[in-house]
Amino acid sequence: MIFSTLLREWGVPKICVQEVLELEGLFEGRAESIYGLILLSRWTASEKDNELDEAPTGVWFANQVQSFSCATVSLMNIIMNHPELDLGEDLNAFRSLTQPMNSLERGWELDGNDKIRNIHNSFGTDIDKAKMDGMEKLPRKLGDISTGDSWISPVLAEVMDMREKAAVNQFEVSLLSLVQRLDDSEIGAEAEQMEQAREDWGPFLTTLLKLHGQRGDLKQIMEGS
């Protein structure tokens, strides 16, 4: 729900993020209704060489820099590559501004955008086919598809390989899909739940920091983390 709320507050309410419990479920609807996949797990460097020396022309890709979680950068790396999506006034302008930039410049521009960063930070408590990992310098080409074929099939092999490696290392893993929101009536309920979550966590964290500050062990805790 957090990622759906990020998109909504950035100005993209027509896209929601769902957890994929069974891979077979990805084939139940039209591939065109799935805008991208995000695999959440502990990051490990790829053992494979990247065949790309630079990002393909027309592909919007940003590196992860200081402030953002990798999943947030992944959201941007997906929605920015769907020109048919209306991203709202702010993100449409941001996409136009950053299109001529390289991946590192886009990452810093993303980090310096007040609206994007502030909404991201409000959750501090918590047609080639490409793999776009913001922790890597460039996207990775996963395969080619023919006109009319589903883009999901060539990607599943990479998803399954990453899930297997995560299981071997005993890492938690979750697969998310970005899909078209069909029922706008859900938006109000989601917004109310997320505001309640912010209200519940905010005072608790503020009080906790004050207590540790009074005890004088806040610096030690921060250095230990």
RADA-V148340 format. One line per field, one symbol per residue. ss: DSSP state (H for helix, E for strand, C for the rest). phi: phi as a letter, one per 20 degrees, with the letter a starting at -180 (. if undefined). psi: psi as a letter, one per 20 degrees, with the letter a starting at -180 (. if undefined). A space follows every 50 residues. Layout:
ss=???
phi=???
psi=???
This chain:
ss=CHHHHHHHHHCCCCEEEEECCCHHHHHCCCHHHEEEEEEECCCCCCCCCC CCCCCCCCCCCCCCCCCCCHHHHHHHHHHCCCCCCCCHHHHHHHHHHHCC CCHHHHHHHHHHCHHHHHHHHCCCCCCEEEECCCCCCCCEEEEECCCCCC CHHHHHHHHHHHHHHHHHCCCCCEEEEEEECCCCCHHHHHHHHHHHHHHH HHHHHHHHHHHHHHHCCHHHHHHHC
phi=.ffffgffffocfedcdcfeecffffefdfgfederccdeaffcffeefe feebfggneebcefdgedffffffgffeffedffeeengffffffffegf eefffffffffeegfffffgffdffd.eecdddffefcfdedrdcegnef ffgfefffffffffffffelefbbddcecffecfffffffffffffffff egfffffffffffffndffffffff
psi=hghhhggghikmiiprpqpohphhiijhaphiiohrqpoprppqqqiqqp ipiqpqpipopqqpbghqqhhghhgghghijniipojrgghghggggigi rrhghhghhghiogggggggiikih.nqpqonoiiqhqrppirqqqpiqp igghhhggghghhghgghjkqqqppqqorpphoiihggggggghhhgghg hghghgggggghhhijjggggghh.
